[in-house]
Amino acid sequence: MKVKEFEARFDAGEDLTEALDLSQAKRVQQVQKRVNVDFPTWMIDSLDREASRMGVTRQSVIKVWLAERLTASAAK
């Protein structure tokens, strides 16, 4: 399919999933990179309590809280 046809069908609201090679898809700005961070024991304990209360992992709590803070900071 040519680009113009693709754009026209996209603009018309058609489902173009069949025209895409999703095996080659990449999530922009979503590549994972491992980092090591040292926290004091009291922070780990607090994070674990919050994670347990929320029913998620410690890592999830950290990611969500950091994302919220970075989003708020960027909005200023």
PDB file of N, CA, C and O in Angstrom:
ATOM      1  N   MET A   1       0.839  -1.166   0.000  1.00  0.00           N
ATOM      2  CA  MET A   1       0.000   0.000   0.000  1.00  0.00           C
ATOM      3  C   MET A   1       0.894   1.242   0.000  1.00  0.00           C
ATOM      4  O   MET A   1       1.886   1.303   0.726  1.00  0.00           O
ATOM      5  N   LYS A   2       0.546   2.188  -0.787  1.00  0.00           N
ATOM      6  CA  LYS A   2       1.292   3.441  -0.876  1.00  0.00           C
ATOM      7  C   LYS A   2       0.960   4.323   0.329  1.00  0.00           C
ATOM      8  O   LYS A   2      -0.091   4.181   0.954  1.00  0.00           O
ATOM      9  N   VAL A   3       1.877   5.230   0.637  1.00  0.00           N
ATOM     10  CA  VAL A   3       1.721   6.109   1.791  1.00  0.00           C
ATOM     11  C   VAL A   3       0.440   6.930   1.695  1.00  0.00           C
ATOM     12  O   VAL A   3      -0.284   7.060   2.682  1.00  0.00           O
ATOM     13  N   LYS A   4       0.158   7.474   0.539  1.00  0.00           N
ATOM     14  CA  LYS A   4      -1.041   8.310   0.374  1.00  0.00           C
ATOM     15  C   LYS A   4      -2.314   7.517   0.660  1.00  0.00           C
ATOM     16  O   LYS A   4      -3.240   8.022   1.294  1.00  0.00           O
ATOM     17  N   GLU A   5      -2.352   6.272   0.187  1.00  0.00           N
ATOM     18  CA  GLU A   5      -3.526   5.429   0.443  1.00  0.00           C
ATOM     19  C   GLU A   5      -3.631   5.131   1.934  1.00  0.00           C
ATOM     20  O   GLU A   5      -4.717   5.192   2.511  1.00  0.00           O
ATOM     21  N   PHE A   6      -2.495   4.808   2.554  1.00  0.00           N
ATOM     22  CA  PHE A   6      -2.474   4.523   3.982  1.00  0.00           C
ATOM     23  C   PHE A   6      -3.006   5.723   4.769  1.00  0.00           C
ATOM     24  O   PHE A   6      -3.858   5.570   5.644  1.00  0.00           O
ATOM     25  N   GLU A   7      -2.500   6.915   4.452  1.00  0.00           N
ATOM     26  CA  GLU A   7      -2.925   8.133   5.145  1.00  0.00           C
ATOM     27  C   GLU A   7      -4.406   8.418   4.937  1.00  0.00           C
ATOM     28  O   GLU A   7      -5.102   8.825   5.868  1.00  0.00           O
ATOM     29  N   ALA A   8      -4.881   8.208   3.726  1.00  0.00           N
ATOM     30  CA  ALA A   8      -6.294   8.452   3.434  1.00  0.00           C
ATOM     31  C   ALA A   8      -7.176   7.494   4.237  1.00  0.00           C
ATOM     32  O   ALA A   8      -8.186   7.903   4.810  1.00  0.00           O
ATOM     33  N   ARG A   9      -6.790   6.229   4.274  1.00  0.00           N
ATOM     34  CA  ARG A   9      -7.564   5.247   5.035  1.00  0.00           C
ATOM     35  C   ARG A   9      -7.492   5.525   6.530  1.00  0.00           C
ATOM     36  O   ARG A   9      -8.475   5.345   7.250  1.00  0.00           O
ATOM     37  N   PHE A  10      -6.314   5.967   7.000  1.00  0.00           N
ATOM     38  CA  PHE A  10      -6.145   6.331   8.406  1.00  0.00           C
ATOM     39  C   PHE A  10      -7.052   7.510   8.752  1.00  0.00           C
ATOM     40  O   PHE A  10      -7.770   7.486   9.752  1.00  0.00           O
ATOM     41  N   ASP A  11      -7.006   8.535   7.911  1.00  0.00           N
ATOM     42  CA  ASP A  11      -7.829   9.725   8.124  1.00  0.00           C
ATOM     43  C   ASP A  11      -9.321   9.400   8.092  1.00  0.00           C
ATOM     44  O   ASP A  11     -10.122  10.074   8.740  1.00  0.00           O
ATOM     45  N   ALA A  12      -9.689   8.371   7.341  1.00  0.00           N
ATOM     46  CA  ALA A  12     -11.091   7.952   7.261  1.00  0.00           C
ATOM     47  C   ALA A  12     -11.494   7.095   8.466  1.00  0.00           C
ATOM     48  O   ALA A  12     -12.659   6.719   8.599  1.00  0.00           O
ATOM     49  N   GLY A  13     -10.536   6.790   9.338  1.00  0.00           N
ATOM     50  CA  GLY A  13     -10.836   6.025  10.543  1.00  0.00           C
ATOM     51  C   GLY A  13     -10.877   4.525  10.348  1.00  0.00           C
ATOM     52  O   GLY A  13     -11.397   3.799  11.195  1.00  0.00           O
ATOM     53  N   GLU A  14     -10.332   4.056   9.239  1.00  0.00           N
ATOM     54  CA  GLU A  14     -10.327   2.617   8.972  1.00  0.00           C
ATOM     55  C   GLU A  14      -9.331   1.900   9.880  1.00  0.00           C
ATOM     56  O   GLU A  14      -8.352   2.489  10.339  1.00  0.00           O
ATOM     57  N   ASP A  15      -9.600   0.620  10.129  1.00  0.00           N
ATOM     58  CA  ASP A  15      -8.680  -0.220  10.895  1.00  0.00           C
ATOM     59  C   ASP A  15      -7.563  -0.653   9.962  1.00  0.00           C
ATOM     60  O   ASP A  15      -7.809  -1.370   8.992  1.00  0.00           O
ATOM     61  N   LEU A  16      -6.341  -0.227  10.245  1.00  0.00           N
ATOM     62  CA  LEU A  16      -5.199  -0.524   9.385  1.00  0.00           C
ATOM     63  C   LEU A  16      -4.270  -1.575   9.979  1.00  0.00           C
ATOM     64  O   LEU A  16      -3.142  -1.736   9.513  1.00  0.00           O
ATOM     65  N   THR A  17      -4.718  -2.279  10.982  1.00  0.00           N
ATOM     66  CA  THR A  17      -3.889  -3.269  11.655  1.00  0.00           C
ATOM     67  C   THR A  17      -3.331  -4.300  10.675  1.00  0.00           C
ATOM     68  O   THR A  17      -2.174  -4.705  10.786  1.00  0.00           O
ATOM     69  N   GLU A  18      -4.146  -4.718   9.729  1.00  0.00           N
ATOM     70  CA  GLU A  18      -3.713  -5.735   8.761  1.00  0.00           C
ATOM     71  C   GLU A  18      -2.577  -5.235   7.865  1.00  0.00           C
ATOM     72  O   GLU A  18      -1.824  -6.040   7.317  1.00  0.00           O
ATOM     73  N   ALA A  19      -2.450  -3.935   7.713  1.00  0.00           N
ATOM     74  CA  ALA A  19      -1.423  -3.362   6.839  1.00  0.00           C
ATOM     75  C   ALA A  19      -0.094  -3.137   7.567  1.00  0.00           C
ATOM     76  O   ALA A  19       0.895  -2.727   6.959  1.00  0.00           O
ATOM     77  N   LEU A  20      -0.085  -3.408   8.864  1.00  0.00           N
ATOM     78  CA  LEU A  20       1.119  -3.145   9.657  1.00  0.00           C
ATOM     79  C   LEU A  20       1.864  -4.430   9.978  1.00  0.00           C
ATOM     80  O   LEU A  20       1.250  -5.474  10.198  1.00  0.00           O
ATOM     81  N   ASP A  21       3.182  -4.353  10.004  1.00  0.00           N
ATOM     82  CA  ASP A  21       4.017  -5.467  10.440  1.00  0.00           C
ATOM     83  C   ASP A  21       4.336  -5.235  11.918  1.00  0.00           C
ATOM     84  O   ASP A  21       5.345  -4.616  12.256  1.00  0.00           O
ATOM     85  N   LEU A  22       3.462  -5.739  12.792  1.00  0.00           N
ATOM     86  CA  LEU A  22       3.593  -5.483  14.222  1.00  0.00           C
ATOM     87  C   LEU A  22       4.801  -6.174  14.848  1.00  0.00           C
ATOM     88  O   LEU A  22       5.203  -5.825  15.958  1.00  0.00           O
ATOM     89  N   SER A  23       5.380  -7.143  14.157  1.00  0.00           N
ATOM     90  CA  SER A  23       6.579  -7.809  14.693  1.00  0.00           C
ATOM     91  C   SER A  23       7.771  -6.854  14.715  1.00  0.00           C
ATOM     92  O   SER A  23       8.745  -7.080  15.433  1.00  0.00           O
ATOM     93  N   GLN A  24       7.683  -5.797  13.929  1.00  0.00           N
ATOM     94  CA  GLN A  24       8.763  -4.800  13.873  1.00  0.00           C
ATOM     95  C   GLN A  24       8.439  -3.546  14.699  1.00  0.00           C
ATOM     96  O   GLN A  24       9.227  -2.602  14.730  1.00  0.00           O
ATOM     97  N   ALA A  25       7.286  -3.540  15.361  1.00  0.00           N
ATOM     98  CA  ALA A  25       6.854  -2.356  16.110  1.00  0.00           C
ATOM     99  C   ALA A  25       7.727  -2.149  17.340  1.00  0.00           C
ATOM    100  O   ALA A  25       8.164  -3.104  17.983  1.00  0.00           O
ATOM    101  N   LYS A  26       7.968  -0.888  17.648  1.00  0.00           N
ATOM    102  CA  LYS A  26       8.732  -0.517  18.836  1.00  0.00           C
ATOM    103  C   LYS A  26       7.968   0.555  19.572  1.00  0.00           C
ATOM    104  O   LYS A  26       7.331   1.409  18.955  1.00  0.00           O
ATOM    105  N   ARG A  27       8.027   0.514  20.889  1.00  0.00           N
ATOM    106  CA  ARG A  27       7.372   1.519  21.710  1.00  0.00           C
ATOM    107  C   ARG A  27       8.360   2.655  21.952  1.00  0.00           C
ATOM    108  O   ARG A  27       9.364   2.487  22.646  1.00  0.00           O
ATOM    109  N   VAL A  28       8.064   3.791  21.380  1.00  0.00           N
ATOM    110  CA  VAL A  28       8.935   4.954  21.504  1.00  0.00           C
ATOM    111  C   VAL A  28       9.026   5.365  22.969  1.00  0.00           C
ATOM    112  O   VAL A  28       8.018   5.410  23.674  1.00  0.00           O
ATOM    113  N   GLN A  29      10.229   5.660  23.415  1.00  0.00           N
ATOM    114  CA  GLN A  29      10.492   6.098  24.794  1.00  0.00           C
ATOM    115  C   GLN A  29      10.136   5.034  25.825  1.00  0.00           C
ATOM    116  O   GLN A  29       9.979   5.358  27.002  1.00  0.00           O
ATOM    117  N   GLN A  30      10.004   3.780  25.420  1.00  0.00           N
ATOM    118  CA  GLN A  30       9.631   2.724  26.359  1.00  0.00           C
ATOM    119  C   GLN A  30      10.693   1.638  26.485  1.00  0.00           C
ATOM    120  O   GLN A  30      10.446   0.605  27.108  1.00  0.00           O
ATOM    121  N   VAL A  31      11.861   1.853  25.908  1.00  0.00           N
ATOM    122  CA  VAL A  31      12.927   0.865  26.027  1.00  0.00           C
ATOM    123  C   VAL A  31      13.364   0.806  27.486  1.00  0.00           C
ATOM    124  O   VAL A  31      13.575   1.841  28.118  1.00  0.00           O
ATOM    125  N   GLN A  32      13.496  -0.383  28.009  1.00  0.00           N
ATOM    126  CA  GLN A  32      13.878  -0.578  29.403  1.00  0.00           C
ATOM    127  C   GLN A  32      15.381  -0.473  29.571  1.00  0.00           C
ATOM    128  O   GLN A  32      16.141  -0.942  28.723  1.00  0.00           O
ATOM    129  N   LYS A  33      15.807   0.136  30.653  1.00  0.00           N
ATOM    130  CA  LYS A  33      17.214   0.192  31.009  1.00  0.00           C
ATOM    131  C   LYS A  33      17.308  -0.037  32.505  1.00  0.00           C
ATOM    132  O   LYS A  33      16.652   0.644  33.293  1.00  0.00           O
ATOM    133  N   ARG A  34      18.121  -0.992  32.884  1.00  0.00           N
ATOM    134  CA  ARG A  34      18.250  -1.339  34.297  1.00  0.00           C
ATOM    135  C   ARG A  34      19.172  -0.348  34.997  1.00  0.00           C
ATOM    136  O   ARG A  34      20.241   0.000  34.495  1.00  0.00           O
ATOM    137  N   VAL A  35      18.726   0.095  36.174  1.00  0.00           N
ATOM    138  CA  VAL A  35      19.545   0.961  37.021  1.00  0.00           C
ATOM    139  C   VAL A  35      19.528   0.408  38.442  1.00  0.00           C
ATOM    140  O   VAL A  35      18.566  -0.238  38.857  1.00  0.00           O
ATOM    141  N   ASN A  36      20.576   0.663  39.162  1.00  0.00           N
ATOM    142  CA  ASN A  36      20.646   0.260  40.561  1.00  0.00           C
ATOM    143  C   ASN A  36      20.545   1.501  41.429  1.00  0.00           C
ATOM    144  O   ASN A  36      21.239   2.492  41.203  1.00  0.00           O
ATOM    145  N   VAL A  37      19.676   1.432  42.421  1.00  0.00           N
ATOM    146  CA  VAL A  37      19.487   2.541  43.345  1.00  0.00           C
ATOM    147  C   VAL A  37      19.542   1.988  44.759  1.00  0.00           C
ATOM    148  O   VAL A  37      18.882   0.998  45.076  1.00  0.00           O
ATOM    149  N   ASP A  38      20.323   2.627  45.597  1.00  0.00           N
ATOM    150  CA  ASP A  38      20.394   2.218  46.999  1.00  0.00           C
ATOM    151  C   ASP A  38      19.425   3.064  47.818  1.00  0.00           C
ATOM    152  O   ASP A  38      19.451   4.292  47.749  1.00  0.00           O
ATOM    153  N   PHE A  39      18.563   2.392  48.599  1.00  0.00           N
ATOM    154  CA  PHE A  39      17.606   3.064  49.466  1.00  0.00           C
ATOM    155  C   PHE A  39      17.895   2.691  50.910  1.00  0.00           C
ATOM    156  O   PHE A  39      18.348   1.580  51.185  1.00  0.00           O
ATOM    157  N   PRO A  40      17.640   3.605  51.830  1.00  0.00           N
ATOM    158  CA  PRO A  40      17.750   3.237  53.244  1.00  0.00           C
ATOM    159  C   PRO A  40      16.683   2.198  53.588  1.00  0.00           C
ATOM    160  O   PRO A  40      15.646   2.119  52.928  1.00  0.00           O
ATOM    161  N   THR A  41      16.939   1.424  54.600  1.00  0.00           N
ATOM    162  CA  THR A  41      16.037   0.340  54.997  1.00  0.00           C
ATOM    163  C   THR A  41      14.635   0.846  55.289  1.00  0.00           C
ATOM    164  O   THR A  41      13.657   0.188  54.935  1.00  0.00           O
ATOM    165  N   TRP A  42      14.518   2.015  55.934  1.00  0.00           N
ATOM    166  CA  TRP A  42      13.189   2.519  56.274  1.00  0.00           C
ATOM    167  C   TRP A  42      12.368   2.802  55.017  1.00  0.00           C
ATOM    168  O   TRP A  42      11.147   2.640  55.021  1.00  0.00           O
ATOM    169  N   MET A  43      13.046   3.230  53.930  1.00  0.00           N
ATOM    170  CA  MET A  43      12.324   3.472  52.675  1.00  0.00           C
ATOM    171  C   MET A  43      11.840   2.167  52.058  1.00  0.00           C
ATOM    172  O   MET A  43      10.719   2.077  51.559  1.00  0.00           O
ATOM    173  N   ILE A  44      12.697   1.169  52.101  1.00  0.00           N
ATOM    174  CA  ILE A  44      12.311  -0.147  51.560  1.00  0.00           C
ATOM    175  C   ILE A  44      11.107  -0.689  52.320  1.00  0.00           C
ATOM    176  O   ILE A  44      10.163  -1.200  51.716  1.00  0.00           O
ATOM    177  N   ASP A  45      11.142  -0.576  53.644  1.00  0.00           N
ATOM    178  CA  ASP A  45      10.020  -1.049  54.461  1.00  0.00           C
ATOM    179  C   ASP A  45       8.738  -0.303  54.104  1.00  0.00           C
ATOM    180  O   ASP A  45       7.680  -0.915  53.961  1.00  0.00           O
ATOM    181  N   SER A  46       8.833   1.006  53.962  1.00  0.00           N
ATOM    182  CA  SER A  46       7.655   1.808  53.601  1.00  0.00           C
ATOM    183  C   SER A  46       7.151   1.456  52.202  1.00  0.00           C
ATOM    184  O   SER A  46       5.946   1.337  51.981  1.00  0.00           O
ATOM    185  N   LEU A  47       8.067   1.294  51.275  1.00  0.00           N
ATOM    186  CA  LEU A  47       7.682   0.899  49.910  1.00  0.00           C
ATOM    187  C   LEU A  47       6.994  -0.458  49.908  1.00  0.00           C
ATOM    188  O   LEU A  47       5.997  -0.655  49.213  1.00  0.00           O
ATOM    189  N   ASP A  48       7.525  -1.389  50.683  1.00  0.00           N
ATOM    190  CA  ASP A  48       6.931  -2.726  50.738  1.00  0.00           C
ATOM    191  C   ASP A  48       5.533  -2.692  51.356  1.00  0.00           C
ATOM    192  O   ASP A  48       4.639  -3.402  50.896  1.00  0.00           O
ATOM    193  N   ARG A  49       5.338  -1.881  52.382  1.00  0.00           N
ATOM    194  CA  ARG A  49       4.002  -1.754  52.982  1.00  0.00           C
ATOM    195  C   ARG A  49       3.019  -1.169  51.973  1.00  0.00           C
ATOM    196  O   ARG A  49       1.896  -1.654  51.832  1.00  0.00           O
ATOM    197  N   GLU A  50       3.451  -0.125  51.274  1.00  0.00           N
ATOM    198  CA  GLU A  50       2.576   0.509  50.276  1.00  0.00           C
ATOM    199  C   GLU A  50       2.276  -0.461  49.127  1.00  0.00           C
ATOM    200  O   GLU A  50       1.138  -0.550  48.667  1.00  0.00           O
ATOM    201  N   ALA A  51       3.288  -1.177  48.674  1.00  0.00           N
ATOM    202  CA  ALA A  51       3.089  -2.155  47.596  1.00  0.00           C
ATOM    203  C   ALA A  51       2.105  -3.231  48.023  1.00  0.00           C
ATOM    204  O   ALA A  51       1.241  -3.632  47.244  1.00  0.00           O
ATOM    205  N   SER A  52       2.234  -3.698  49.255  1.00  0.00           N
ATOM    206  CA  SER A  52       1.326  -4.721  49.765  1.00  0.00           C
ATOM    207  C   SER A  52      -0.097  -4.181  49.843  1.00  0.00           C
ATOM    208  O   SER A  52      -1.050  -4.869  49.479  1.00  0.00           O
ATOM    209  N   ARG A  53      -0.233  -2.952  50.317  1.00  0.00           N
ATOM    210  CA  ARG A  53      -1.553  -2.321  50.423  1.00  0.00           C
ATOM    211  C   ARG A  53      -2.210  -2.200  49.048  1.00  0.00           C
ATOM    212  O   ARG A  53      -3.415  -2.405  48.901  1.00  0.00           O
ATOM    213  N   MET A  54      -1.393  -1.862  48.040  1.00  0.00           N
ATOM    214  CA  MET A  54      -1.905  -1.672  46.684  1.00  0.00           C
ATOM    215  C   MET A  54      -2.023  -2.982  45.908  1.00  0.00           C
ATOM    216  O   MET A  54      -2.689  -3.031  44.874  1.00  0.00           O
ATOM    217  N   GLY A  55      -1.385  -4.036  46.396  1.00  0.00           N
ATOM    218  CA  GLY A  55      -1.418  -5.325  45.706  1.00  0.00           C
ATOM    219  C   GLY A  55      -0.532  -5.369  44.478  1.00  0.00           C
ATOM    220  O   GLY A  55      -0.832  -6.060  43.505  1.00  0.00           O
ATOM    221  N   VAL A  56       0.571  -4.619  44.529  1.00  0.00           N
ATOM    222  CA  VAL A  56       1.514  -4.589  43.414  1.00  0.00           C
ATOM    223  C   VAL A  56       2.930  -4.814  43.940  1.00  0.00           C
ATOM    224  O   VAL A  56       3.127  -4.976  45.144  1.00  0.00           O
ATOM    225  N   THR A  57       3.894  -4.823  43.058  1.00  0.00           N
ATOM    226  CA  THR A  57       5.276  -5.018  43.473  1.00  0.00           C
ATOM    227  C   THR A  57       5.907  -3.696  43.908  1.00  0.00           C
ATOM    228  O   THR A  57       5.415  -2.618  43.575  1.00  0.00           O
ATOM    229  N   ARG A  58       6.981  -3.798  44.641  1.00  0.00           N
ATOM    230  CA  ARG A  58       7.754  -2.617  45.049  1.00  0.00           C
ATOM    231  C   ARG A  58       8.188  -1.833  43.815  1.00  0.00           C
ATOM    232  O   ARG A  58       8.099  -0.606  43.789  1.00  0.00           O
ATOM    233  N   GLN A  59       8.654  -2.543  42.803  1.00  0.00           N
ATOM    234  CA  GLN A  59       9.112  -1.890  41.577  1.00  0.00           C
ATOM    235  C   GLN A  59       7.980  -1.080  40.931  1.00  0.00           C
ATOM    236  O   GLN A  59       8.214   0.017  40.424  1.00  0.00           O
ATOM    237  N   SER A  60       6.782  -1.607  40.950  1.00  0.00           N
ATOM    238  CA  SER A  60       5.641  -0.892  40.369  1.00  0.00           C
ATOM    239  C   SER A  60       5.359   0.395  41.117  1.00  0.00           C
ATOM    240  O   SER A  60       5.085   1.424  40.497  1.00  0.00           O
ATOM    241  N   VAL A  61       5.421   0.355  42.440  1.00  0.00           N
ATOM    242  CA  VAL A  61       5.196   1.560  43.241  1.00  0.00           C
ATOM    243  C   VAL A  61       6.233   2.617  42.881  1.00  0.00           C
ATOM    244  O   VAL A  61       5.894   3.780  42.664  1.00  0.00           O
ATOM    245  N   ILE A  62       7.486   2.213  42.820  1.00  0.00           N
ATOM    246  CA  ILE A  62       8.567   3.151  42.506  1.00  0.00           C
ATOM    247  C   ILE A  62       8.355   3.755  41.122  1.00  0.00           C
ATOM    248  O   ILE A  62       8.474   4.969  40.953  1.00  0.00           O
ATOM    249  N   LYS A  63       8.042   2.922  40.132  1.00  0.00           N
ATOM    250  CA  LYS A  63       7.845   3.421  38.768  1.00  0.00           C
ATOM    251  C   LYS A  63       6.686   4.404  38.688  1.00  0.00           C
ATOM    252  O   LYS A  63       6.808   5.457  38.062  1.00  0.00           O
ATOM    253  N   VAL A  64       5.565   4.069  39.315  1.00  0.00           N
ATOM    254  CA  VAL A  64       4.391   4.940  39.261  1.00  0.00           C
ATOM    255  C   VAL A  64       4.684   6.264  39.953  1.00  0.00           C
ATOM    256  O   VAL A  64       4.358   7.325  39.419  1.00  0.00           O
ATOM    257  N   TRP A  65       5.293   6.218  41.129  1.00  0.00           N
ATOM    258  CA  TRP A  65       5.574   7.451  41.863  1.00  0.00           C
ATOM    259  C   TRP A  65       6.567   8.331  41.118  1.00  0.00           C
ATOM    260  O   TRP A  65       6.401   9.549  41.062  1.00  0.00           O
ATOM    261  N   LEU A  66       7.587   7.725  40.552  1.00  0.00           N
ATOM    262  CA  LEU A  66       8.549   8.512  39.777  1.00  0.00           C
ATOM    263  C   LEU A  66       7.903   9.123  38.535  1.00  0.00           C
ATOM    264  O   LEU A  66       8.150  10.284  38.208  1.00  0.00           O
ATOM    265  N   ALA A  67       7.080   8.341  37.848  1.00  0.00           N
ATOM    266  CA  ALA A  67       6.395   8.847  36.654  1.00  0.00           C
ATOM    267  C   ALA A  67       5.484  10.019  37.015  1.00  0.00           C
ATOM    268  O   ALA A  67       5.442  11.017  36.296  1.00  0.00           O
ATOM    269  N   GLU A  68       4.753   9.899  38.130  1.00  0.00           N
ATOM    270  CA  GLU A  68       3.880  10.989  38.567  1.00  0.00           C
ATOM    271  C   GLU A  68       4.694  12.252  38.848  1.00  0.00           C
ATOM    272  O   GLU A  68       4.313  13.348  38.434  1.00  0.00           O
ATOM    273  N   ARG A  69       5.797  12.096  39.541  1.00  0.00           N
ATOM    274  CA  ARG A  69       6.626  13.246  39.900  1.00  0.00           C
ATOM    275  C   ARG A  69       7.237  13.881  38.657  1.00  0.00           C
ATOM    276  O   ARG A  69       7.265  15.106  38.537  1.00  0.00           O
ATOM    277  N   LEU A  70       7.723  13.068  37.740  1.00  0.00           N
ATOM    278  CA  LEU A  70       8.341  13.606  36.523  1.00  0.00           C
ATOM    279  C   LEU A  70       7.304  14.307  35.643  1.00  0.00           C
ATOM    280  O   LEU A  70       7.597  15.342  35.045  1.00  0.00           O
ATOM    281  N   THR A  71       6.115  13.756  35.564  1.00  0.00           N
ATOM    282  CA  THR A  71       5.038  14.376  34.786  1.00  0.00           C
ATOM    283  C   THR A  71       4.637  15.718  35.390  1.00  0.00           C
ATOM    284  O   THR A  71       4.458  16.704  34.675  1.00  0.00           O
ATOM    285  N   ALA A  72       4.500  15.743  36.712  1.00  0.00           N
ATOM    286  CA  ALA A  72       4.144  16.997  37.388  1.00  0.00           C
ATOM    287  C   ALA A  72       5.245  18.030  37.221  1.00  0.00           C
ATOM    288  O   ALA A  72       4.969  19.212  37.019  1.00  0.00           O
ATOM    289  N   SER A  73       6.465  17.592  37.303  1.00  0.00           N
ATOM    290  CA  SER A  73       7.608  18.496  37.170  1.00  0.00           C
ATOM    291  C   SER A  73       7.696  19.060  35.745  1.00  0.00           C
ATOM    292  O   SER A  73       8.029  20.230  35.561  1.00  0.00           O
ATOM    293  N   ALA A  74       7.403  18.240  34.757  1.00  0.00           N
ATOM    294  CA  ALA A  74       7.464  18.675  33.364  1.00  0.00           C
ATOM    295  C   ALA A  74       6.327  19.654  33.050  1.00  0.00           C
ATOM    296  O   ALA A  74       6.464  20.501  32.167  1.00  0.00           O
ATOM    297  N   ALA A  75       5.209  19.538  33.771  1.00  0.00           N
ATOM    298  CA  ALA A  75       4.062  20.402  33.509  1.00  0.00           C
ATOM    299  C   ALA A  75       4.259  21.821  34.042  1.00  0.00           C
ATOM    300  O   ALA A  75       3.527  22.737  33.668  1.00  0.00           O
ATOM    301  N   LYS A  76       5.234  21.995  34.902  1.00  0.00           N
ATOM    302  CA  LYS A  76       5.464  23.323  35.504  1.00  0.00           C
ATOM    303  C   LYS A  76       6.163  24.264  34.560  1.00  0.00           C
ATOM    304  O   LYS A  76       6.427  25.413  34.916  1.00  0.00           O
TER     305      LYS A  76
END
